[in-house]
Amino acid sequence: MDIVFGILGKLIGLYSWALIIYILMSWVPDVRASKFGQLLGSICEPYLEPFRKIIPPIGMIDISPLVAIFLLRFAERGVYSLNNVVGFI
């Protein structure tokens, strides 16, 4: 069971980094139009879309990706905590 929780936690962490890279790519012109940008977009946009519908931008700043990353990091810590609880049983 440790292996399953470990892999799940690592995948969530990896997805968090993919989101961070995708968000930072928006600061550089035409990077999202590259093949790598399109690949990250196809992976990240389905997760970010519900947050963008719920949380409106503040001026020109979109804070929905920050909330999305925070939720992923919270889930990652939950997986590791659950791993510790299950490990004691």
PyMOL Python script that loads the backbone (N, CA, C, O; Angstrom):
from pymol import cmd

cmd.read_pdbstr("""\
ATOM      1  N   MET A   1       0.823  -1.189   0.000  1.00  0.00           N
ATOM      2  CA  MET A   1       0.000   0.000   0.000  1.00  0.00           C
ATOM      3  C   MET A   1       0.868   1.255   0.000  1.00  0.00           C
ATOM      4  O   MET A   1       0.481   2.285  -0.553  1.00  0.00           O
ATOM      5  N   ASP A   2       2.044   1.165   0.622  1.00  0.00           N
ATOM      6  CA  ASP A   2       2.965   2.310   0.622  1.00  0.00           C
ATOM      7  C   ASP A   2       3.360   2.712  -0.794  1.00  0.00           C
ATOM      8  O   ASP A   2       3.500   3.898  -1.092  1.00  0.00           O
ATOM      9  N   ILE A   3       3.536   1.732  -1.654  1.00  0.00           N
ATOM     10  CA  ILE A   3       3.950   2.015  -3.024  1.00  0.00           C
ATOM     11  C   ILE A   3       2.858   2.777  -3.769  1.00  0.00           C
ATOM     12  O   ILE A   3       3.149   3.722  -4.503  1.00  0.00           O
ATOM     13  N   VAL A   4       1.613   2.373  -3.587  1.00  0.00           N
ATOM     14  CA  VAL A   4       0.494   3.027  -4.275  1.00  0.00           C
ATOM     15  C   VAL A   4       0.389   4.481  -3.837  1.00  0.00           C
ATOM     16  O   VAL A   4       0.287   5.377  -4.674  1.00  0.00           O
ATOM     17  N   PHE A   5       0.413   4.720  -2.522  1.00  0.00           N
ATOM     18  CA  PHE A   5       0.321   6.089  -2.019  1.00  0.00           C
ATOM     19  C   PHE A   5       1.546   6.908  -2.427  1.00  0.00           C
ATOM     20  O   PHE A   5       1.426   8.097  -2.726  1.00  0.00           O
ATOM     21  N   GLY A   6       2.712   6.281  -2.441  1.00  0.00           N
ATOM     22  CA  GLY A   6       3.927   6.976  -2.861  1.00  0.00           C
ATOM     23  C   GLY A   6       3.856   7.406  -4.319  1.00  0.00           C
ATOM     24  O   GLY A   6       4.198   8.540  -4.657  1.00  0.00           O
ATOM     25  N   ILE A   7       3.414   6.504  -5.175  1.00  0.00           N
ATOM     26  CA  ILE A   7       3.289   6.826  -6.602  1.00  0.00           C
ATOM     27  C   ILE A   7       2.233   7.901  -6.811  1.00  0.00           C
ATOM     28  O   ILE A   7       2.442   8.830  -7.591  1.00  0.00           O
ATOM     29  N   LEU A   8       1.094   7.786  -6.118  1.00  0.00           N
ATOM     30  CA  LEU A   8       0.031   8.786  -6.244  1.00  0.00           C
ATOM     31  C   LEU A   8       0.508  10.163  -5.789  1.00  0.00           C
ATOM     32  O   LEU A   8       0.222  11.168  -6.439  1.00  0.00           O
ATOM     33  N   GLY A   9       1.229  10.209  -4.684  1.00  0.00           N
ATOM     34  CA  GLY A   9       1.769  11.479  -4.198  1.00  0.00           C
ATOM     35  C   GLY A   9       2.761  12.089  -5.170  1.00  0.00           C
ATOM     36  O   GLY A   9       2.744  13.298  -5.399  1.00  0.00           O
ATOM     37  N   LYS A  10       3.622  11.265  -5.743  1.00  0.00           N
ATOM     38  CA  LYS A  10       4.598  11.758  -6.721  1.00  0.00           C
ATOM     39  C   LYS A  10       3.916  12.264  -7.990  1.00  0.00           C
ATOM     40  O   LYS A  10       4.330  13.276  -8.555  1.00  0.00           O
ATOM     41  N   LEU A  11       2.878  11.568  -8.437  1.00  0.00           N
ATOM     42  CA  LEU A  11       2.150  12.012  -9.635  1.00  0.00           C
ATOM     43  C   LEU A  11       1.453  13.352  -9.397  1.00  0.00           C
ATOM     44  O   LEU A  11       1.437  14.213 -10.277  1.00  0.00           O
ATOM     45  N   ILE A  12       0.883  13.523  -8.218  1.00  0.00           N
ATOM     46  CA  ILE A  12       0.252  14.803  -7.898  1.00  0.00           C
ATOM     47  C   ILE A  12       1.298  15.909  -7.865  1.00  0.00           C
ATOM     48  O   ILE A  12       1.055  17.005  -8.369  1.00  0.00           O
ATOM     49  N   GLY A  13       2.459  15.632  -7.277  1.00  0.00           N
ATOM     50  CA  GLY A  13       3.540  16.613  -7.251  1.00  0.00           C
ATOM     51  C   GLY A  13       4.034  16.958  -8.645  1.00  0.00           C
ATOM     52  O   GLY A  13       4.293  18.123  -8.944  1.00  0.00           O
ATOM     53  N   LEU A  14       4.164  15.960  -9.493  1.00  0.00           N
ATOM     54  CA  LEU A  14       4.594  16.178 -10.873  1.00  0.00           C
ATOM     55  C   LEU A  14       3.575  17.011 -11.643  1.00  0.00           C
ATOM     56  O   LEU A  14       3.950  17.883 -12.428  1.00  0.00           O
ATOM     57  N   TYR A  15       2.297  16.748 -11.422  1.00  0.00           N
ATOM     58  CA  TYR A  15       1.240  17.523 -12.077  1.00  0.00           C
ATOM     59  C   TYR A  15       1.259  18.971 -11.591  1.00  0.00           C
ATOM     60  O   TYR A  15       1.009  19.892 -12.370  1.00  0.00           O
ATOM     61  N   SER A  16       1.554  19.173 -10.315  1.00  0.00           N
ATOM     62  CA  SER A  16       1.675  20.537  -9.779  1.00  0.00           C
ATOM     63  C   SER A  16       2.779  21.300 -10.499  1.00  0.00           C
ATOM     64  O   SER A  16       2.613  22.469 -10.847  1.00  0.00           O
ATOM     65  N   TRP A  17       3.898  20.636 -10.719  1.00  0.00           N
ATOM     66  CA  TRP A  17       5.000  21.290 -11.440  1.00  0.00           C
ATOM     67  C   TRP A  17       4.635  21.565 -12.894  1.00  0.00           C
ATOM     68  O   TRP A  17       5.031  22.588 -13.452  1.00  0.00           O
ATOM     69  N   ALA A  18       3.881  20.656 -13.508  1.00  0.00           N
ATOM     70  CA  ALA A  18       3.423  20.897 -14.882  1.00  0.00           C
ATOM     71  C   ALA A  18       2.529  22.134 -14.940  1.00  0.00           C
ATOM     72  O   ALA A  18       2.619  22.926 -15.879  1.00  0.00           O
ATOM     73  N   LEU A  19       1.669  22.298 -13.937  1.00  0.00           N
ATOM     74  CA  LEU A  19       0.825  23.491 -13.877  1.00  0.00           C
ATOM     75  C   LEU A  19       1.655  24.757 -13.712  1.00  0.00           C
ATOM     76  O   LEU A  19       1.392  25.767 -14.364  1.00  0.00           O
ATOM     77  N   ILE A  20       2.644  24.701 -12.852  1.00  0.00           N
ATOM     78  CA  ILE A  20       3.505  25.870 -12.625  1.00  0.00           C
ATOM     79  C   ILE A  20       4.224  26.252 -13.911  1.00  0.00           C
ATOM     80  O   ILE A  20       4.279  27.431 -14.264  1.00  0.00           O
ATOM     81  N   ILE A  21       4.773  25.272 -14.611  1.00  0.00           N
ATOM     82  CA  ILE A  21       5.469  25.542 -15.870  1.00  0.00           C
ATOM     83  C   ILE A  21       4.497  26.123 -16.890  1.00  0.00           C
ATOM     84  O   ILE A  21       4.832  27.069 -17.603  1.00  0.00           O
ATOM     85  N   TYR A  22       3.293  25.557 -16.960  1.00  0.00           N
ATOM     86  CA  TYR A  22       2.292  26.041 -17.917  1.00  0.00           C
ATOM     87  C   TYR A  22       1.900  27.484 -17.611  1.00  0.00           C
ATOM     88  O   TYR A  22       1.731  28.292 -18.524  1.00  0.00           O
ATOM     89  N   ILE A  23       1.757  27.799 -16.357  1.00  0.00           N
ATOM     90  CA  ILE A  23       1.399  29.163 -15.964  1.00  0.00           C
ATOM     91  C   ILE A  23       2.531  30.132 -16.286  1.00  0.00           C
ATOM     92  O   ILE A  23       2.280  31.226 -16.791  1.00  0.00           O
ATOM     93  N   LEU A  24       3.760  29.750 -16.004  1.00  0.00           N
ATOM     94  CA  LEU A  24       4.900  30.621 -16.303  1.00  0.00           C
ATOM     95  C   LEU A  24       5.087  30.817 -17.806  1.00  0.00           C
ATOM     96  O   LEU A  24       5.617  31.838 -18.245  1.00  0.00           O
ATOM     97  N   MET A  25       4.649  29.832 -18.591  1.00  0.00           N
ATOM     98  CA  MET A  25       4.762  29.952 -20.041  1.00  0.00           C
ATOM     99  C   MET A  25       3.884  31.072 -20.588  1.00  0.00           C
ATOM    100  O   MET A  25       4.133  31.576 -21.684  1.00  0.00           O
ATOM    101  N   SER A  26       2.861  31.463 -19.834  1.00  0.00           N
ATOM    102  CA  SER A  26       1.988  32.537 -20.307  1.00  0.00           C
ATOM    103  C   SER A  26       2.698  33.890 -20.288  1.00  0.00           C
ATOM    104  O   SER A  26       2.229  34.837 -20.919  1.00  0.00           O
ATOM    105  N   TRP A  27       3.802  33.996 -19.585  1.00  0.00           N
ATOM    106  CA  TRP A  27       4.553  35.247 -19.516  1.00  0.00           C
ATOM    107  C   TRP A  27       5.462  35.449 -20.723  1.00  0.00           C
ATOM    108  O   TRP A  27       5.913  36.564 -20.986  1.00  0.00           O
ATOM    109  N   VAL A  28       5.727  34.376 -21.451  1.00  0.00           N
ATOM    110  CA  VAL A  28       6.637  34.447 -22.598  1.00  0.00           C
ATOM    111  C   VAL A  28       5.798  34.350 -23.876  1.00  0.00           C
ATOM    112  O   VAL A  28       5.033  33.400 -24.040  1.00  0.00           O
ATOM    113  N   PRO A  29       5.932  35.314 -24.770  1.00  0.00           N
ATOM    114  CA  PRO A  29       5.113  35.302 -25.995  1.00  0.00           C
ATOM    115  C   PRO A  29       5.356  34.057 -26.857  1.00  0.00           C
ATOM    116  O   PRO A  29       6.496  33.627 -27.032  1.00  0.00           O
ATOM    117  N   ASP A  30       4.308  33.506 -27.374  1.00  0.00           N
ATOM    118  CA  ASP A  30       4.307  32.409 -28.352  1.00  0.00           C
ATOM    119  C   ASP A  30       4.853  31.073 -27.836  1.00  0.00           C
ATOM    120  O   ASP A  30       5.050  30.151 -28.627  1.00  0.00           O
ATOM    121  N   VAL A  31       5.098  30.950 -26.550  1.00  0.00           N
ATOM    122  CA  VAL A  31       5.593  29.662 -26.056  1.00  0.00           C
ATOM    123  C   VAL A  31       4.456  28.650 -25.971  1.00  0.00           C
ATOM    124  O   VAL A  31       4.665  27.461 -26.215  1.00  0.00           O
ATOM    125  N   ARG A  32       3.273  29.104 -25.633  1.00  0.00           N
ATOM    126  CA  ARG A  32       2.137  28.179 -25.563  1.00  0.00           C
ATOM    127  C   ARG A  32       1.730  27.674 -26.946  1.00  0.00           C
ATOM    128  O   ARG A  32       1.018  26.675 -27.050  1.00  0.00           O
ATOM    129  N   ALA A  33       2.169  28.345 -27.999  1.00  0.00           N
ATOM    130  CA  ALA A  33       1.856  27.900 -29.358  1.00  0.00           C
ATOM    131  C   ALA A  33       2.792  26.785 -29.816  1.00  0.00           C
ATOM    132  O   ALA A  33       2.529  26.134 -30.828  1.00  0.00           O
ATOM    133  N   SER A  34       3.889  26.558 -29.075  1.00  0.00           N
ATOM    134  CA  SER A  34       4.810  25.488 -29.454  1.00  0.00           C
ATOM    135  C   SER A  34       4.179  24.129 -29.159  1.00  0.00           C
ATOM    136  O   SER A  34       3.151  24.053 -28.487  1.00  0.00           O
ATOM    137  N   LYS A  35       4.787  23.071 -29.655  1.00  0.00           N
ATOM    138  CA  LYS A  35       4.262  21.721 -29.432  1.00  0.00           C
ATOM    139  C   LYS A  35       4.255  21.378 -27.945  1.00  0.00           C
ATOM    140  O   LYS A  35       3.308  20.774 -27.441  1.00  0.00           O
ATOM    141  N   PHE A  36       5.326  21.772 -27.246  1.00  0.00           N
ATOM    142  CA  PHE A  36       5.397  21.520 -25.812  1.00  0.00           C
ATOM    143  C   PHE A  36       4.297  22.294 -25.075  1.00  0.00           C
ATOM    144  O   PHE A  36       3.668  21.758 -24.162  1.00  0.00           O
ATOM    145  N   GLY A  37       4.068  23.539 -25.466  1.00  0.00           N
ATOM    146  CA  GLY A  37       3.015  24.346 -24.862  1.00  0.00           C
ATOM    147  C   GLY A  37       1.633  23.772 -25.116  1.00  0.00           C
ATOM    148  O   GLY A  37       0.773  23.792 -24.235  1.00  0.00           O
ATOM    149  N   GLN A  38       1.421  23.263 -26.317  1.00  0.00           N
ATOM    150  CA  GLN A  38       0.139  22.650 -26.640  1.00  0.00           C
ATOM    151  C   GLN A  38      -0.066  21.359 -25.851  1.00  0.00           C
ATOM    152  O   GLN A  38      -1.179  21.063 -25.415  1.00  0.00           O
ATOM    153  N   LEU A  39       1.010  20.592 -25.668  1.00  0.00           N
ATOM    154  CA  LEU A  39       0.928  19.363 -24.882  1.00  0.00           C
ATOM    155  C   LEU A  39       0.575  19.689 -23.434  1.00  0.00           C
ATOM    156  O   LEU A  39      -0.319  19.072 -22.857  1.00  0.00           O
ATOM    157  N   LEU A  40       1.275  20.657 -22.849  1.00  0.00           N
ATOM    158  CA  LEU A  40       0.961  21.053 -21.479  1.00  0.00           C
ATOM    159  C   LEU A  40      -0.451  21.627 -21.378  1.00  0.00           C
ATOM    160  O   LEU A  40      -1.150  21.391 -20.392  1.00  0.00           O
ATOM    161  N   GLY A  41      -0.864  22.372 -22.385  1.00  0.00           N
ATOM    162  CA  GLY A  41      -2.222  22.913 -22.400  1.00  0.00           C
ATOM    163  C   GLY A  41      -3.274  21.821 -22.404  1.00  0.00           C
ATOM    164  O   GLY A  41      -4.287  21.926 -21.712  1.00  0.00           O
ATOM    165  N   SER A  42      -3.042  20.777 -23.177  1.00  0.00           N
ATOM    166  CA  SER A  42      -4.016  19.682 -23.232  1.00  0.00           C
ATOM    167  C   SER A  42      -4.054  18.902 -21.921  1.00  0.00           C
ATOM    168  O   SER A  42      -5.059  18.263 -21.609  1.00  0.00           O
ATOM    169  N   ILE A  43      -2.972  18.952 -21.156  1.00  0.00           N
ATOM    170  CA  ILE A  43      -2.927  18.270 -19.866  1.00  0.00           C
ATOM    171  C   ILE A  43      -3.472  19.159 -18.745  1.00  0.00           C
ATOM    172  O   ILE A  43      -4.185  18.677 -17.865  1.00  0.00           O
ATOM    173  N   CYS A  44      -3.143  20.438 -18.772  1.00  0.00           N
ATOM    174  CA  CYS A  44      -3.449  21.342 -17.657  1.00  0.00           C
ATOM    175  C   CYS A  44      -4.792  22.047 -17.771  1.00  0.00           C
ATOM    176  O   CYS A  44      -5.455  22.263 -16.757  1.00  0.00           O
ATOM    177  N   GLU A  45      -5.203  22.407 -18.962  1.00  0.00           N
ATOM    178  CA  GLU A  45      -6.431  23.186 -19.124  1.00  0.00           C
ATOM    179  C   GLU A  45      -7.693  22.490 -18.604  1.00  0.00           C
ATOM    180  O   GLU A  45      -8.542  23.167 -18.024  1.00  0.00           O
ATOM    181  N   PRO A  46      -7.859  21.179 -18.779  1.00  0.00           N
ATOM    182  CA  PRO A  46      -9.073  20.553 -18.224  1.00  0.00           C
ATOM    183  C   PRO A  46      -9.182  20.705 -16.702  1.00  0.00           C
ATOM    184  O   PRO A  46     -10.289  20.796 -16.170  1.00  0.00           O
ATOM    185  N   TYR A  47      -8.060  20.732 -16.010  1.00  0.00           N
ATOM    186  CA  TYR A  47      -8.076  20.923 -14.559  1.00  0.00           C
ATOM    187  C   TYR A  47      -8.290  22.389 -14.187  1.00  0.00           C
ATOM    188  O   TYR A  47      -8.977  22.687 -13.210  1.00  0.00           O
ATOM    189  N   LEU A  48      -7.709  23.300 -14.957  1.00  0.00           N
ATOM    190  CA  LEU A  48      -7.808  24.719 -14.635  1.00  0.00           C
ATOM    191  C   LEU A  48      -9.163  25.331 -15.004  1.00  0.00           C
ATOM    192  O   LEU A  48      -9.590  26.304 -14.382  1.00  0.00           O
ATOM    193  N   GLU A  49      -9.826  24.778 -15.991  1.00  0.00           N
ATOM    194  CA  GLU A  49     -11.076  25.361 -16.497  1.00  0.00           C
ATOM    195  C   GLU A  49     -12.159  25.539 -15.429  1.00  0.00           C
ATOM    196  O   GLU A  49     -12.755  26.614 -15.371  1.00  0.00           O
ATOM    197  N   PRO A  50     -12.449  24.539 -14.576  1.00  0.00           N
ATOM    198  CA  PRO A  50     -13.480  24.757 -13.553  1.00  0.00           C
ATOM    199  C   PRO A  50     -13.123  25.885 -12.574  1.00  0.00           C
ATOM    200  O   PRO A  50     -14.001  26.617 -12.118  1.00  0.00           O
ATOM    201  N   PHE A  51     -11.843  26.019 -12.259  1.00  0.00           N
ATOM    202  CA  PHE A  51     -11.426  27.089 -11.353  1.00  0.00           C
ATOM    203  C   PHE A  51     -11.618  28.453 -12.003  1.00  0.00           C
ATOM    204  O   PHE A  51     -11.993  29.415 -11.332  1.00  0.00           O
ATOM    205  N   ARG A  52     -11.364  28.540 -13.293  1.00  0.00           N
ATOM    206  CA  ARG A  52     -11.544  29.811 -14.004  1.00  0.00           C
ATOM    207  C   ARG A  52     -13.018  30.192 -14.102  1.00  0.00           C
ATOM    208  O   ARG A  52     -13.348  31.376 -14.155  1.00  0.00           O
ATOM    209  N   LYS A  53     -13.903  29.203 -14.125  1.00  0.00           N
ATOM    210  CA  LYS A  53     -15.334  29.494 -14.158  1.00  0.00           C
ATOM    211  C   LYS A  53     -15.832  30.006 -12.814  1.00  0.00           C
ATOM    212  O   LYS A  53     -16.744  30.831 -12.763  1.00  0.00           O
ATOM    213  N   ILE A  54     -15.238  29.523 -11.726  1.00  0.00           N
ATOM    214  CA  ILE A  54     -15.690  29.881 -10.384  1.00  0.00           C
ATOM    215  C   ILE A  54     -15.045  31.172  -9.889  1.00  0.00           C
ATOM    216  O   ILE A  54     -15.720  32.018  -9.303  1.00  0.00           O
ATOM    217  N   ILE A  55     -13.743  31.328 -10.122  1.00  0.00           N
ATOM    218  CA  ILE A  55     -12.991  32.456  -9.576  1.00  0.00           C
ATOM    219  C   ILE A  55     -12.744  33.482 -10.678  1.00  0.00           C
ATOM    220  O   ILE A  55     -12.005  33.206 -11.623  1.00  0.00           O
ATOM    221  N   PRO A  56     -13.348  34.647 -10.568  1.00  0.00           N
ATOM    222  CA  PRO A  56     -13.132  35.670 -11.602  1.00  0.00           C
ATOM    223  C   PRO A  56     -11.752  36.317 -11.457  1.00  0.00           C
ATOM    224  O   PRO A  56     -11.209  36.378 -10.354  1.00  0.00           O
ATOM    225  N   PRO A  57     -11.188  36.796 -12.559  1.00  0.00           N
ATOM    226  CA  PRO A  57      -9.892  37.482 -12.467  1.00  0.00           C
ATOM    227  C   PRO A  57     -10.027  38.799 -11.705  1.00  0.00           C
ATOM    228  O   PRO A  57     -11.068  39.456 -11.743  1.00  0.00           O
ATOM    229  N   ILE A  58      -8.964  39.163 -11.023  1.00  0.00           N
ATOM    230  CA  ILE A  58      -8.914  40.438 -10.311  1.00  0.00           C
ATOM    231  C   ILE A  58      -8.128  41.389 -11.201  1.00  0.00           C
ATOM    232  O   ILE A  58      -6.901  41.309 -11.273  1.00  0.00           O
ATOM    233  N   GLY A  59      -8.824  42.276 -11.866  1.00  0.00           N
ATOM    234  CA  GLY A  59      -8.173  43.148 -12.839  1.00  0.00           C
ATOM    235  C   GLY A  59      -7.671  42.309 -13.990  1.00  0.00           C
ATOM    236  O   GLY A  59      -8.446  41.630 -14.663  1.00  0.00           O
ATOM    237  N   MET A  60      -6.367  42.359 -14.216  1.00  0.00           N
ATOM    238  CA  MET A  60      -5.769  41.538 -15.273  1.00  0.00           C
ATOM    239  C   MET A  60      -5.065  40.307 -14.704  1.00  0.00           C
ATOM    240  O   MET A  60      -4.381  39.592 -15.436  1.00  0.00           O
ATOM    241  N   ILE A  61      -5.227  40.057 -13.416  1.00  0.00           N
ATOM    242  CA  ILE A  61      -4.547  38.937 -12.761  1.00  0.00           C
ATOM    243  C   ILE A  61      -5.538  37.803 -12.527  1.00  0.00           C
ATOM    244  O   ILE A  61      -6.582  37.988 -11.901  1.00  0.00           O
ATOM    245  N   ASP A  62      -5.190  36.631 -13.041  1.00  0.00           N
ATOM    246  CA  ASP A  62      -6.016  35.438 -12.862  1.00  0.00           C
ATOM    247  C   ASP A  62      -5.429  34.638 -11.701  1.00  0.00           C
ATOM    248  O   ASP A  62      -4.346  34.065 -11.825  1.00  0.00           O
ATOM    249  N   ILE A  63      -6.141  34.597 -10.576  1.00  0.00           N
ATOM    250  CA  ILE A  63      -5.634  33.881  -9.411  1.00  0.00           C
ATOM    251  C   ILE A  63      -6.130  32.444  -9.347  1.00  0.00           C
ATOM    252  O   ILE A  63      -5.746  31.701  -8.443  1.00  0.00           O
ATOM    253  N   SER A  64      -6.971  32.042 -10.283  1.00  0.00           N
ATOM    254  CA  SER A  64      -7.508  30.679 -10.252  1.00  0.00           C
ATOM    255  C   SER A  64      -6.421  29.595 -10.336  1.00  0.00           C
ATOM    256  O   SER A  64      -6.575  28.556  -9.694  1.00  0.00           O
ATOM    257  N   PRO A  65      -5.333  29.787 -11.097  1.00  0.00           N
ATOM    258  CA  PRO A  65      -4.284  28.760 -11.081  1.00  0.00           C
ATOM    259  C   PRO A  65      -3.621  28.614  -9.712  1.00  0.00           C
ATOM    260  O   PRO A  65      -3.206  27.514  -9.345  1.00  0.00           O
ATOM    261  N   LEU A  66      -3.516  29.691  -8.964  1.00  0.00           N
ATOM    262  CA  LEU A  66      -2.942  29.597  -7.617  1.00  0.00           C
ATOM    263  C   LEU A  66      -3.822  28.739  -6.712  1.00  0.00           C
ATOM    264  O   LEU A  66      -3.323  27.924  -5.937  1.00  0.00           O
ATOM    265  N   VAL A  67      -5.127  28.931  -6.820  1.00  0.00           N
ATOM    266  CA  VAL A  67      -6.060  28.126  -6.029  1.00  0.00           C
ATOM    267  C   VAL A  67      -5.991  26.665  -6.465  1.00  0.00           C
ATOM    268  O   VAL A  67      -6.038  25.762  -5.631  1.00  0.00           O
ATOM    269  N   ALA A  68      -5.879  26.437  -7.766  1.00  0.00           N
ATOM    270  CA  ALA A  68      -5.793  25.074  -8.293  1.00  0.00           C
ATOM    271  C   ALA A  68      -4.524  24.371  -7.791  1.00  0.00           C
ATOM    272  O   ALA A  68      -4.574  23.200  -7.414  1.00  0.00           O
ATOM    273  N   ILE A  69      -3.411  25.069  -7.785  1.00  0.00           N
ATOM    274  CA  ILE A  69      -2.158  24.487  -7.295  1.00  0.00           C
ATOM    275  C   ILE A  69      -2.239  24.252  -5.793  1.00  0.00           C
ATOM    276  O   ILE A  69      -1.792  23.216  -5.301  1.00  0.00           O
ATOM    277  N   PHE A  70      -2.807  25.208  -5.061  1.00  0.00           N
ATOM    278  CA  PHE A  70      -2.975  25.035  -3.626  1.00  0.00           C
ATOM    279  C   PHE A  70      -3.800  23.788  -3.324  1.00  0.00           C
ATOM    280  O   PHE A  70      -3.460  23.026  -2.419  1.00  0.00           O
ATOM    281  N   LEU A  71      -4.867  23.578  -4.062  1.00  0.00           N
ATOM    282  CA  LEU A  71      -5.705  22.399  -3.848  1.00  0.00           C
ATOM    283  C   LEU A  71      -4.950  21.107  -4.160  1.00  0.00           C
ATOM    284  O   LEU A  71      -5.101  20.113  -3.450  1.00  0.00           O
ATOM    285  N   LEU A  72      -4.146  21.119  -5.207  1.00  0.00           N
ATOM    286  CA  LEU A  72      -3.335  19.935  -5.535  1.00  0.00           C
ATOM    287  C   LEU A  72      -2.319  19.644  -4.448  1.00  0.00           C
ATOM    288  O   LEU A  72      -2.137  18.490  -4.062  1.00  0.00           O
ATOM    289  N   ARG A  73      -1.656  20.677  -3.950  1.00  0.00           N
ATOM    290  CA  ARG A  73      -0.663  20.478  -2.884  1.00  0.00           C
ATOM    291  C   ARG A  73      -1.339  19.964  -1.614  1.00  0.00           C
ATOM    292  O   ARG A  73      -0.780  19.129  -0.902  1.00  0.00           O
ATOM    293  N   PHE A  74      -2.542  20.463  -1.335  1.00  0.00           N
ATOM    294  CA  PHE A  74      -3.320  19.992  -0.196  1.00  0.00           C
ATOM    295  C   PHE A  74      -3.648  18.499  -0.365  1.00  0.00           C
ATOM    296  O   PHE A  74      -3.538  17.724   0.585  1.00  0.00           O
ATOM    297  N   ALA A  75      -4.048  18.109  -1.574  1.00  0.00           N
ATOM    298  CA  ALA A  75      -4.350  16.703  -1.856  1.00  0.00           C
ATOM    299  C   ALA A  75      -3.094  15.838  -1.721  1.00  0.00           C
ATOM    300  O   ALA A  75      -3.157  14.715  -1.221  1.00  0.00           O
ATOM    301  N   GLU A  76      -1.958  16.367  -2.170  1.00  0.00           N
ATOM    302  CA  GLU A  76      -0.701  15.617  -2.064  1.00  0.00           C
ATOM    303  C   GLU A  76      -0.358  15.354  -0.601  1.00  0.00           C
ATOM    304  O   GLU A  76       0.028  14.243  -0.238  1.00  0.00           O
ATOM    305  N   ARG A  77      -0.500  16.372   0.231  1.00  0.00           N
ATOM    306  CA  ARG A  77      -0.235  16.181   1.663  1.00  0.00           C
ATOM    307  C   ARG A  77      -1.235  15.212   2.275  1.00  0.00           C
ATOM    308  O   ARG A  77      -0.882  14.432   3.159  1.00  0.00           O
ATOM    309  N   GLY A  78      -2.479  15.256   1.813  1.00  0.00           N
ATOM    310  CA  GLY A  78      -3.487  14.313   2.298  1.00  0.00           C
ATOM    311  C   GLY A  78      -3.142  12.878   1.952  1.00  0.00           C
ATOM    312  O   GLY A  78      -3.347  11.972   2.760  1.00  0.00           O
ATOM    313  N   VAL A  79      -2.620  12.671   0.760  1.00  0.00           N
ATOM    314  CA  VAL A  79      -2.211  11.324   0.349  1.00  0.00           C
ATOM    315  C   VAL A  79      -1.072  10.830   1.232  1.00  0.00           C
ATOM    316  O   VAL A  79      -1.087   9.682   1.677  1.00  0.00           O
ATOM    317  N   TYR A  80      -0.089  11.684   1.488  1.00  0.00           N
ATOM    318  CA  TYR A  80       1.024  11.271   2.343  1.00  0.00           C
ATOM    319  C   TYR A  80       0.570  11.041   3.779  1.00  0.00           C
ATOM    320  O   TYR A  80       1.069  10.134   4.446  1.00  0.00           O
ATOM    321  N   SER A  81      -0.376  11.855   4.265  1.00  0.00           N
ATOM    322  CA  SER A  81      -0.904  11.650   5.606  1.00  0.00           C
ATOM    323  C   SER A  81      -1.691  10.352   5.688  1.00  0.00           C
ATOM    324  O   SER A  81      -1.578   9.608   6.662  1.00  0.00           O
ATOM    325  N   LEU A  82      -2.475  10.090   4.677  1.00  0.00           N
ATOM    326  CA  LEU A  82      -3.246   8.845   4.626  1.00  0.00           C
ATOM    327  C   LEU A  82      -2.312   7.641   4.581  1.00  0.00           C
ATOM    328  O   LEU A  82      -2.604   6.599   5.167  1.00  0.00           O
ATOM    329  N   ASN A  83      -1.204   7.787   3.891  1.00  0.00           N
ATOM    330  CA  ASN A  83      -0.206   6.727   3.831  1.00  0.00           C
ATOM    331  C   ASN A  83       0.333   6.450   5.230  1.00  0.00           C
ATOM    332  O   ASN A  83       0.527   5.291   5.599  1.00  0.00           O
ATOM    333  N   ASN A  84       0.577   7.496   6.010  1.00  0.00           N
ATOM    334  CA  ASN A  84       1.087   7.293   7.369  1.00  0.00           C
ATOM    335  C   ASN A  84       0.037   6.637   8.267  1.00  0.00           C
ATOM    336  O   ASN A  84       0.379   5.798   9.100  1.00  0.00           O
ATOM    337  N   VAL A  85      -1.233   7.007   8.107  1.00  0.00           N
ATOM    338  CA  VAL A  85      -2.295   6.426   8.913  1.00  0.00           C
ATOM    339  C   VAL A  85      -2.481   4.952   8.569  1.00  0.00           C
ATOM    340  O   VAL A  85      -2.595   4.111   9.460  1.00  0.00           O
ATOM    341  N   VAL A  86      -2.512   4.646   7.285  1.00  0.00           N
ATOM    342  CA  VAL A  86      -2.688   3.261   6.854  1.00  0.00           C
ATOM    343  C   VAL A  86      -1.471   2.428   7.253  1.00  0.00           C
ATOM    344  O   VAL A  86      -1.594   1.236   7.533  1.00  0.00           O
ATOM    345  N   GLY A  87      -0.305   3.056   7.276  1.00  0.00           N
ATOM    346  CA  GLY A  87       0.910   2.341   7.659  1.00  0.00           C
ATOM    347  C   GLY A  87       0.903   1.888   9.112  1.00  0.00           C
ATOM    348  O   GLY A  87       1.559   0.906   9.460  1.00  0.00           O
ATOM    349  N   PHE A  88       0.156   2.607   9.971  1.00  0.00           N
ATOM    350  CA  PHE A  88       0.097   2.239  11.389  1.00  0.00           C
ATOM    351  C   PHE A  88      -0.884   1.118  11.663  1.00  0.00           C
ATOM    352  O   PHE A  88      -0.802   0.458  12.699  1.00  0.00           O
ATOM    353  N   ILE A  89      -1.822   0.892  10.732  1.00  0.00           N
ATOM    354  CA  ILE A  89      -2.852  -0.135  10.962  1.00  0.00           C
ATOM    355  C   ILE A  89      -2.315  -1.500  10.635  1.00  0.00           C
ATOM    356  O   ILE A  89      -3.032  -2.492  10.765  1.00  0.00           O
TER     357      ILE A  89
END
""", "prot")
cmd.dss("prot")
cmd.show_as("cartoon", "prot")
cmd.util.cbc("prot")
cmd.orient("prot")
